[in-house]
Amino acid sequence: MDVWIALCREKNWDRRDYLRYVRFISYLQEKGIPLKRALQGHPIKDSERRTIETYTIKLDATTIGKIRAFL
């Protein structure tokens, strides 16, 4: 989730944009970036009260470059 929030700040996007977040997760999977489902006590909700699944991502220079390339 921290990666998503940082990307949204960098690109001036609303971090609660559920559809963009879903596209972002799909994009990461398409790029072969391993995602591990994060264990959380409280689910995160978007502005429409939908639960957002969160993941952990191992960051390196290549992965960061792929993340920044997401439109």
RAKAJO-V685999 format. One record per pair of residues at least 4 apart in sequence whose ideal C-beta (glycine too) atoms are under 6 Angstrom apart, sorted by sequence separation. I is the first residue (numbers start at 1). J is the second residue. D is the distance in whole Angstrom. If there is no record, write none. Layout:
# RAKAJO-V685999
i: <I I>
j: <J J>
d: <D D>
This chain:
# RAKAJO-V685999
i: <45 46 59 8 28 59 46 8 43 44 5 38 38 37 38 35 36 18 16 33 16 18 31 27 24 1 3>
j: <49 50 63 13 33 64 52 15 51 52 15 54 55 55 56 55 56 46 46 63 47 50 66 70 70 54 57>
d: <5 5 5 4 4 6 6 4 4 5 5 4 6 6 5 4 5 4 5 6 5 6 5 5 6 5 6>
